Amino acid sequence: MARKAAGLINGSPAEAPPPDSPYSILGVHPDALDIVVRGAYRSLAREYHPDTGEHPDPAKLQRVTEAYNAIMAERKSAKAP
């Protein structure tokens, strides 16, 4: 049961996205729930933020933000009628 629940939250482990995809940048599976995607984004944003991050890197922060925005735009357009 726990394995099935983890699959619903994190996505199926069967196939991984390409390394340059927005999902790989955030480290989530394409089937992951929105809350998991958001959590991954927030965690990476905190890590790379130039003012508060443990490993400040504005370029990585921008890449993570663009990946998150691309995923959310894709999901929003898929939900629209």
C-alpha positions as CSV (number, residue, x, y, z in Angstrom):
1,M,0.0,0.0,0.0
2,A,2.8,2.4,0.9
3,R,4.6,1.8,-2.4
4,K,1.3,2.5,-4.3
5,A,0.8,5.7,-2.4
6,A,4.4,6.8,-3.0
7,G,3.8,6.2,-6.8
8,L,0.8,8.4,-6.7
9,I,2.7,11.2,-5.0
10,N,6.1,11.0,-6.6
11,G,5.1,9.4,-9.9
12,S,5.9,6.0,-11.4
13,P,9.6,5.0,-11.3
14,A,9.3,3.1,-14.6
15,E,10.7,5.8,-16.8
16,A,12.7,8.9,-16.0
17,P,12.5,12.1,-18.0
18,P,15.4,13.3,-20.2
19,P,18.1,15.0,-18.2
20,D,17.4,18.5,-19.6
21,S,13.7,18.4,-19.0
22,P,12.0,20.7,-16.5
23,Y,11.1,17.6,-14.5
24,S,14.7,16.5,-14.2
25,I,15.8,19.9,-13.2
26,L,13.4,19.8,-10.3
27,G,14.1,16.2,-9.6
28,V,10.5,15.0,-9.9
29,H,8.6,12.6,-12.1
30,P,6.2,13.9,-14.7
31,D,3.3,12.1,-12.9
32,A,4.1,13.7,-9.6
33,L,1.4,15.7,-7.9
34,D,1.5,19.5,-8.0
35,I,2.3,19.8,-4.3
36,V,5.4,17.6,-4.8
37,V,6.5,19.8,-7.8
38,R,6.0,22.9,-5.7
39,G,7.9,21.4,-2.7
40,A,10.8,20.5,-4.9
41,Y,10.9,24.0,-6.4
42,R,10.8,25.7,-3.0
43,S,13.5,23.5,-1.7
44,L,15.8,24.2,-4.6
45,A,15.0,27.9,-4.7
46,R,15.9,28.1,-1.0
47,E,19.2,26.3,-1.7
48,Y,20.3,28.4,-4.7
49,H,18.9,31.8,-3.7
50,P,21.7,34.4,-3.6
51,D,20.5,36.0,-0.3
52,T,19.6,33.0,1.8
53,G,20.9,29.9,0.1
54,E,23.4,27.4,1.3
55,H,24.9,27.3,-2.2
56,P,24.0,30.6,-3.7
57,D,23.9,30.4,-7.5
58,P,21.7,32.9,-9.4
59,A,22.0,31.0,-12.7
60,K,20.8,27.8,-11.1
61,L,18.0,29.6,-9.4
62,Q,16.9,31.0,-12.7
63,R,17.0,27.6,-14.3
64,V,15.0,26.1,-11.5
65,T,12.4,28.9,-11.6
66,E,12.0,28.5,-15.4
67,A,11.6,24.8,-15.0
68,Y,8.9,25.2,-12.4
69,N,7.1,27.9,-14.5
70,A,7.2,25.6,-17.6
71,I,5.7,22.6,-15.7
72,M,2.9,24.7,-14.1
73,A,2.1,26.4,-17.4
74,E,1.9,22.9,-19.1
75,R,-0.4,21.6,-16.4
76,K,-2.6,24.7,-16.4
77,S,-3.0,24.4,-20.2
78,A,-3.8,20.7,-19.9
79,K,-6.6,21.4,-17.4
80,A,-8.2,24.2,-19.5
81,P,-11.1,23.2,-21.6
